[in-house]
């Protein structure tokens, strides 16, 4: 009898299994926008339990025969479909059910009905859980069911609600930015920093943008997201990585988008890449992360800490517009909202989470953020306001770690640096200025810790290397 190659058997088994498979949670879950009384749970039903890591190879940049304006299917081998490609994870029809209860209190369990996922939004569903207790860890379970009603996979998770404005207790939080697929450092597990951040048992996580990179042609090697389906592919692949799934099913998150996860580098309203329009880019971001409306928001996490997330793409003027009072990144409404909230806050520590730098200093050739000369008018306004009201800035977008102190206002700014060593770059130590309290051309993440010195709260920021070790720390006192 002729022997059938093992590879052929494996492929046939996979095809048979997929044909009869129940919907899976191949992207795990994302828990986000947590308050002291609510949270938001994101789920997606998938055809497979994990991405198609053994799929067909994408056609590399040097071998692609198409121009920027053409669509991305020419990145497939001839005759292939997206589902055939390495890293693809296609969605599946069906419904989900979510159950939750305070930790170790199963008799207090709550449960949703079976809720259909939306095929027009990448087979996702977002559900807000209300009437939660402050400062409480919750156990969470998600279940899947096929379109025909057959029960599929279940997955457990957990999260911790905010302490609330009257509670003062120690806790950690973690921050990262800039995670490119082609520079990842842990294969299909994702990135080394996710396990290191999880070891700190963070109360929440903030991703500062450039979560995915739609436009990596210039870097040579990744998929150009020139269609909405290819943009979604980037999310499906990243959030099918085992370490990232493990992290997000245990930690509540806040997400900000920047240019690379909107449309393209330095993108502004109206930009388009192939069939990926500005409007679709905004819609896909909301589809892929747990987020309500509007996309700028604040949170009073505890008696000691209040923070604000701002939107840096949706309301901005063109980069090449003449600088002056009418030129804005934030927009009039968002800026007024931020100032009003800060002035009303009595929290001893206030943080502005910005997708791009406010202080920098940046390189002279950059034209996209408040630390650049072409945004000086609004940059000066925001730096002055934040410094006068004891706001600390944490920014994304930079591929190196730093702590800066503005030499005119004294405003402090921290950047976590890129998420992996191969992603580091764009700055050098010979560009160091007196404003840099710390600078290192390394990758890693940033953590914050609220602690107590006697009766007084302290806020400590730590820059971590990718192995979790501390490279730098700085402490602020509430006195």
Phi, psi and omega in degrees: 000135179288130181281137176272127180304143181303320180301320179294319178299317182296317180295315180297319179296321179295318180296316179296315181298316181295321182298327184251009186286149170275161180295142182248167170256067183292345175252015178063228178214159170235133179245127186208174176059033185292141173239193176278359180219003183203166170206171182234130183246128179251134176221157176218132176272138185229157179286334184238161178284339177207166180301162181280073185295338181261017182287183181294145180286142174288148178286124185293162184306315185294337183259002182277133182248065175207160180264170184302323183286347181274166186277165192276357183296340178290357173278349176275149166299154183303130178087354183274158174244167181303322181296339179279347193272151180302127179091355182288150178211096187281150180282166181222145176289156178149199182219164182229155174226138184241132177237147180206153177201156173301146183307131178065022177229066184298337180288349179259024185292139171242157185208140174279169166287175171288126186241127182289143171277163186254109179300335179280351177235046174062032176061037180255165173210136175241136183227131176267126177264124186248174174058039178273163177272142177291149174053050184223133172277136180244142171267143190224141174223135173244142180232149178246154176217138181288168178298335179273357176099007180274130182293138182244236187273153168235153183214135182258150176208188179199163176202165180237129178286161178296156182290324185097161190293343183259356185254138180232106179219157176290148173194163175249157167217160186227154186220140172215170177204164168057082178239100181265137182301316185286351177246013180296158186238014181217034175057224181280359170281336175113256185226140182299328187294338185294319175294322181293320177294320180297328179299339180275358182050059186289146175289327176202166181233139175240121173261123192269012175109173192054049181288319171232160179241102179291334193240076184250016178305314185294335179275348171078083170144338182260179186280129174277120183274078182264007174220158175302322180297322179286330173296316178295325177306318180302316179293315183300321181290309181302313186272017165259001180283136191297317180293326182286321174300314182299321179294309189286344176277000181234352186227130175287142188232156169235132183243138170241143174262159171228203188293316187289338176254021171251296175215298186202176184304134177055033186290149179229163181309133180099348180294156179210144175232110185061234177266004178270102182273167176302313182298317179293323177301316178296318182294318182294323178299313179296329179292327191262352178230152177288109185204137176261210178237146348285178182273357164259137187200163180232165179212126169269098186282323182205179175302331188265342190221130168230144181217159184231132173254126180249155180262127186249004182241319193294330191245010190277153171280165176298145179301327185271006174292145179299137183291148180163186186295340181268352181271129187214146169264320185276330188086153186298315184294314181295319181296318178295320177300315181297312182296317180299317181293318180296315182295333180274349187277138174251013178293136179293333177237130182232132182236134169258117174266114183240136180292340179227162185295148172253322181260310187076233356288151182255180176283152185296334184274358182273145187223025194240359185216171187294344177273357179270152185299328183282359175237025188296321185299305180289326177300314178299318180299313183289318179300316181297313181298313182297317180297319182291340184243021173057042176264135176256138182258134167242126184240158172257198169081335184269141185260028176210159181270141173201158165232118181242154174230115184302129186285348178264319186249341185083009180293134179265141176221140179235143172231137183286338188082170181295164187276346182214154185302322182291346180269352182289143175155181178092354180215161179215159185294338179286353174265003180299140178236176177294340179288337180286112172281332177204139172209136177213133181271068183223166177260169176153217179210172180242141173234153173238147178224125169267123179222184183235141169239097192068235177266358186261131177285151175234152175236118181245128173258140179229129170273126181249144169285173183295338177273004178094345181293153185271126178264334185195148172214153179214136184244136174252137177257149178277354182291000000 
